[in-house]
Amino acid sequence: MAEQKRDFYEVLGLSKGASDDEIKKAYRKLAKKYHPDVNPGDKEAEERFKEINEAYSILSDAEKKSRYDQFGFAGVDPSYGGGGGMGFDMGDIDLGDIFGSFFGGGFGGFGGGGRRNGPQKGDSLRVNLALTFEEAAFGCTKEIELNRTETCEECKGSGCAAGTTAETCPDCRGAGQVRIQRGAGGFAFSTTTTCSKCRGTGKIIHTPCKKCGGTGNTRKKQRVSVTIPAGIDEGQAVSLRGQGNAGTNGGPAGDLLVRVQIKPHPQFRREGVTVLYEQPISFYQAAMGAELEIPTIDGNVKYNLPAGTQTDTTFRLRGKGIPELRGRGRGDQYVTVKVQVPTSLNAEQKAALNAFGEAMGEKVPESGLKGFFEKKKKKK
């Protein structure tokens, strides 16, 4: 119902009297946010996208905008019974111009503009690639096997058998779309729909290519080499232009997006370009200090642990972290020491520990001290 519609300016987040540039800018931003390809399966986003398109179709047209500003919905929607007639015609909106700027023409078939039989970019492919901790840190080259569509070698993408050509569709005259005029309540309006005779291709193939069945494309398995830059992180992707599915009607191939997944490391954790590591140390090392061998992604390094180090103390190894992605320098490695308390002691170790406890002012059982001093006498 028309009464349930929101004000078109409100839909685009604008005030009445907004300029053409403001209208177009607001539409671009909202259409990108709520586009169905960005929100797959989201019905609410899909309805919002339709609402945004309807608002833009009115406010981007000077004549329709003028009627709307003067008469409101009655000036552009015949269901309100007002004058001026319904002017809503999605065929007047060049979606290729709008979406090509930020989607690269690869979403929903908008890349070809208003003509469905024009050159259209092929679909982009998305694959996941598992890397080890070190491969992600230092970069590597991997090969990926793809199953993608490519231009048919037999017909060179025309879809026609050798020696034959396609006929221009007589109904749409090669446009792939037909305009239908309708009238209601004394008002006339038009809509654009896909041509049913050629199914939007703009041509009719009488003798299809045997290899591709008239589609102009064939599916093949291919191996593609992917260079992974040093410092790439979980969830980031590498884009390979032209390595996706073949385009149609002479359009370029889509892209290949390789999304990285990093396998867990048995010793290290990663936070951006920082490497985190926990180093176990003994009570003796913590109390007296020690020279430690610390593992890093570059190999072991020596570190002098000061005497009296407490458990959970963290120190930094500069430049031993992850290389910055497409930048200079590297992150650091942070090492947290964990004092390991002995869980099983022999008699001599217990006696020595009891003597240490007494020296530190601890209350120690006499039996424990007796065993320690008897041991000393025997050695003498």
C-alpha positions in Angstrom: 0.0 0.0 0.0 1.2 3.5 -0.9 0.4 4.8 2.6 3.0 2.4 4.1 5.8 3.9 2.0 8.5 6.0 3.6 9.3 9.4 2.3 11.8 9.0 -0.5 14.2 11.6 0.9 14.0 9.7 4.3 14.8 6.4 2.6 18.1 7.9 1.2 18.8 9.8 4.5 18.4 13.2 2.8 16.5 16.4 3.4 14.0 17.7 0.9 15.7 19.8 -1.8 18.9 17.7 -1.8 21.1 18.2 -4.9 21.5 15.7 -7.7 25.1 15.0 -6.5 23.9 14.4 -2.9 21.1 12.0 -4.1 23.5 10.0 -6.2 26.2 9.9 -3.5 23.6 8.7 -0.9 22.3 6.1 -3.3 25.7 4.7 -4.0 26.5 4.3 -0.3 23.2 2.7 0.6 23.0 0.5 -2.5 26.5 -0.9 -1.8 25.5 -1.6 1.8 22.3 -3.4 1.1 23.1 -5.0 -2.2 21.9 -8.7 -2.3 25.3 -9.9 -3.3 26.8 -8.4 -0.2 23.9 -9.7 2.0 23.1 -13.2 0.6 19.9 -14.7 2.0 19.0 -11.5 4.0 15.4 -10.7 3.1 15.4 -7.5 5.1 18.4 -6.2 3.2 16.7 -7.3 -0.1 13.6 -5.3 0.7 15.7 -2.3 1.8 17.6 -2.5 -1.5 14.3 -2.4 -3.5 13.1 0.6 -1.4 16.4 2.4 -2.1 16.1 1.7 -5.8 12.6 3.0 -6.0 13.5 6.2 -4.1 16.5 6.8 -6.4 14.4 6.1 -9.6 12.1 9.0 -8.6 14.6 11.5 -7.1 17.2 11.1 -9.9 14.7 12.0 -12.6 14.2 15.8 -12.7 10.6 15.6 -13.9 9.5 12.9 -11.4 11.3 14.6 -8.6 9.5 17.8 -9.4 6.1 16.0 -9.3 7.0 14.3 -6.1 8.2 17.5 -4.4 4.9 19.1 -5.4 2.3 16.4 -4.9 4.1 13.7 -2.9 3.4 10.0 -3.8 0.2 11.1 -5.6 2.4 12.8 -8.2 4.3 9.6 -9.1 2.1 6.7 -8.1 -1.3 6.1 -9.9 -2.5 4.0 -6.9 -3.0 7.3 -5.1 -5.3 8.6 -7.8 -3.4 11.9 -8.3 -2.2 13.5 -11.5 1.0 13.2 -13.3 1.1 9.4 -13.8 3.4 6.7 -12.5 6.9 7.2 -13.7 8.7 4.4 -12.0 10.8 2.7 -14.7 13.9 0.8 -13.6 15.0 0.7 -17.2 15.9 4.4 -16.8 18.5 3.6 -14.1 22.0 2.7 -15.4 22.9 0.1 -12.7 26.1 -0.6 -14.6 27.2 2.9 -13.9 26.3 2.8 -10.3 27.6 -0.6 -9.3 30.6 -0.8 -11.8 32.3 1.9 -9.7 32.6 -0.2 -6.5 31.8 -3.8 -7.5 33.9 -3.9 -10.7 31.0 -5.2 -12.7 31.2 -8.6 -11.1 28.0 -8.7 -9.1 24.5 -9.7 -10.2 25.0 -9.0 -13.9 25.1 -5.2 -13.4 28.5 -4.9 -15.0 27.0 -4.8 -18.5 24.7 -1.8 -17.8 21.2 -1.8 -19.1 21.8 -4.2 -22.0 21.9 -7.8 -20.9 23.5 -8.9 -24.2 26.4 -6.5 -23.8 29.8 -7.6 -22.6 29.6 -8.9 -19.1 32.4 -9.7 -16.7 32.6 -13.3 -15.6 31.8 -14.5 -12.0 34.6 -14.2 -9.5 35.7 -17.4 -7.8 36.5 -17.7 -4.1 38.7 -20.4 -2.6 40.2 -21.1 0.9 43.9 -21.8 1.2 45.4 -23.3 4.4 48.9 -22.1 5.3 51.4 -23.0 8.0 52.3 -20.3 10.6 55.7 -19.8 8.9 54.3 -19.7 5.3 51.9 -16.9 6.3 54.8 -15.1 8.1 57.4 -15.2 5.4 55.2 -15.6 2.3 55.3 -18.5 -0.2 54.0 -19.6 -3.6 51.2 -22.1 -3.8 49.4 -23.9 -6.6 45.6 -24.1 -6.6 43.4 -26.4 -8.7 40.3 -24.7 -10.1 37.2 -25.9 -11.9 36.2 -22.8 -13.9 34.5 -21.8 -17.1 36.6 -20.7 -20.0 35.8 -19.4 -23.5 35.1 -22.2 -25.8 38.1 -22.9 -28.1 35.9 -24.3 -30.8 33.5 -21.4 -31.4 35.6 -18.6 -29.7 32.7 -17.8 -27.4 30.1 -17.2 -30.1 28.1 -20.4 -29.3 27.6 -21.1 -33.0 28.8 -24.1 -35.0 31.6 -23.5 -37.5 30.4 -21.7 -40.6 27.2 -20.4 -39.0 26.3 -17.1 -37.3 23.6 -16.1 -34.8 20.5 -14.2 -35.8 19.6 -10.9 -34.1 16.5 -11.4 -32.1 13.6 -9.9 -34.0 11.6 -9.2 -30.8 14.1 -7.1 -28.9 16.3 -6.3 -31.9 19.4 -7.5 -30.0 18.8 -5.5 -26.8 17.9 -8.6 -24.7 15.1 -6.6 -23.1 11.7 -5.5 -24.2 9.6 -2.6 -22.9 6.0 -3.2 -22.0 3.5 -0.4 -21.8 0.6 -0.7 -19.3 -2.2 1.5 -18.3 -4.3 1.7 -15.2 -6.8 4.3 -13.9 -6.1 6.6 -16.7 -2.3 6.6 -16.2 0.3 5.0 -18.4 3.5 3.5 -17.3 6.2 1.2 -18.7 8.3 -1.6 -17.4 11.3 -3.3 -18.9 11.7 -7.1 -18.8 13.9 -9.8 -20.2 13.0 -10.8 -23.8 11.4 -14.2 -23.7 12.3 -15.2 -27.2 16.1 -14.9 -26.8 16.1 -15.2 -23.0 18.0 -11.9 -22.7 20.9 -12.8 -25.0 19.8 -10.6 -27.9 20.5 -13.4 -30.4 19.1 -16.7 -31.6 21.5 -19.5 -32.3 20.0 -21.9 -34.9 23.1 -24.3 -35.0 24.8 -24.4 -31.7 28.4 -25.3 -31.2 28.7 -29.0 -30.4 31.5 -28.6 -27.9 29.8 -25.9 -25.6 26.2 -26.5 -26.6 25.8 -22.9 -27.6 26.8 -21.4 -24.3 30.1 -20.1 -25.6 31.9 -21.4 -22.5 33.3 -24.8 -21.4 34.3 -25.9 -17.9 37.9 -26.9 -17.3 40.3 -27.9 -14.5 43.2 -25.5 -14.3 46.2 -25.1 -11.9 46.9 -21.5 -10.9 50.0 -20.3 -9.1 49.3 -17.9 -6.2 52.0 -15.7 -4.6 51.3 -15.2 -0.9 52.9 -12.0 0.5 54.8 -12.1 3.7 52.8 -11.1 6.7 49.4 -12.1 5.5 46.9 -12.8 8.3 44.0 -15.1 9.0 41.0 -14.2 6.8 42.8 -11.9 4.4 42.6 -12.6 0.7 44.8 -12.4 -2.4 43.1 -11.3 -5.6 44.1 -12.5 -9.0 42.6 -10.5 -11.8 41.2 -12.5 -14.7 41.6 -15.9 -13.1 37.8 -16.4 -12.4 35.1 -17.6 -14.8 35.1 -16.4 -18.4 33.0 -13.4 -19.3 30.1 -13.4 -21.8 29.7 -11.5 -25.1 33.4 -10.5 -25.1 33.4 -9.4 -21.4 36.5 -9.9 -19.3 37.0 -12.9 -17.0 36.2 -12.6 -13.3 38.7 -12.6 -10.5 40.0 -15.3 -8.2 39.9 -14.4 -4.5 42.1 -16.7 -2.4 41.2 -16.4 1.3 43.9 -17.5 3.8 43.4 -19.8 6.7 46.4 -20.2 9.1 47.0 -23.6 10.8 47.6 -23.4 14.6 51.3 -23.5 15.7 52.3 -25.8 18.6 54.4 -23.1 20.3 53.5 -19.7 18.9 50.4 -17.5 18.9 49.9 -14.5 16.6 48.3 -11.1 17.2 48.7 -9.0 14.0 52.5 -8.7 13.6 53.2 -9.8 17.2 54.3 -13.3 18.1 53.4 -14.6 21.6 55.3 -17.5 23.3 55.4 -19.0 26.8 58.8 -20.2 28.1 58.8 -22.7 30.9 61.6 -22.2 33.5 62.6 -24.0 36.7 62.4 -22.6 40.2 66.2 -22.5 40.3 66.5 -20.6 37.0 63.9 -18.1 38.2 65.8 -17.6 41.5 69.4 -17.6 40.3 69.0 -16.5 36.7 70.0 -18.4 33.6 70.9 -18.2 29.9 67.8 -19.4 28.0 67.4 -20.8 24.5 64.2 -19.1 23.2 62.5 -20.5 20.0 61.5 -17.9 17.4 60.2 -18.2 13.8 63.9 -17.4 12.8 65.3 -20.2 15.0 66.6 -20.2 18.6 68.1 -17.1 20.2 69.9 -16.7 23.6 68.4 -14.6 26.4 69.9 -13.9 29.8 67.2 -14.3 32.4 67.9 -12.1 35.4 67.9 -13.6 38.9 64.7 -13.3 40.8 62.4 -13.4 37.8 58.8 -14.0 38.8 56.4 -16.2 37.0 54.3 -14.5 34.3 57.1 -11.9 33.7 57.1 -10.9 30.0 60.1 -9.7 28.0 60.4 -8.6 24.4 62.6 -9.8 21.5 62.6 -6.9 19.1 62.2 -7.7 15.4 61.4 -11.4 16.0 57.7 -11.1 15.1 55.8 -11.2 11.8 56.9 -9.1 8.8 54.6 -6.2 8.1 52.3 -6.9 5.1 53.6 -4.9 2.1 55.5 -2.6 4.5 58.8 -2.3 6.1 60.0 -3.8 9.4 58.7 -6.5 11.6 56.8 -7.0 14.7 58.2 -8.2 18.0 58.0 -11.5 19.9 56.8 -11.4 23.5 58.0 -14.2 25.8 56.2 -14.9 29.1 58.0 -17.1 31.5 56.2 -19.7 33.5 57.9 -21.1 36.6 57.4 -24.9 36.8 56.9 -26.3 40.3 58.4 -29.8 40.7 55.8 -32.4 41.2 58.0 -35.3 42.4 61.1 -35.0 44.5 63.4 -37.7 45.9 64.6 -37.7 49.5 67.8 -35.7 48.9 65.9 -33.0 46.9 63.2 -32.8 49.7 65.9 -32.5 52.4 67.7 -29.7 50.4 64.5 -27.9 49.9 63.6 -28.1 53.6 67.0 -26.6 54.4 66.4 -23.8 51.9 63.0 -23.2 53.5 64.5 -22.9 57.0 67.1 -20.5 55.7 64.3 -18.4 54.2 62.5 -18.3 57.6 59.9 -20.9 56.7 58.6 -23.4 59.3 60.1 -26.7 58.3 59.4 -30.2 60.0 62.4 -31.3 62.1 62.3 -34.7 60.4 63.1 -33.0 57.1 66.1 -31.1 58.5 67.4 -34.2 60.3 67.6 -36.2 57.1 69.5 -33.3 55.4 72.2 -32.9 58.2 72.7 -36.7 58.5 73.4 -36.8 54.8 76.0 -34.1 55.3 77.7 -36.0 58.1 78.0 -39.1 56.1 79.7 -37.3 53.3 82.3 -35.8 55.7 
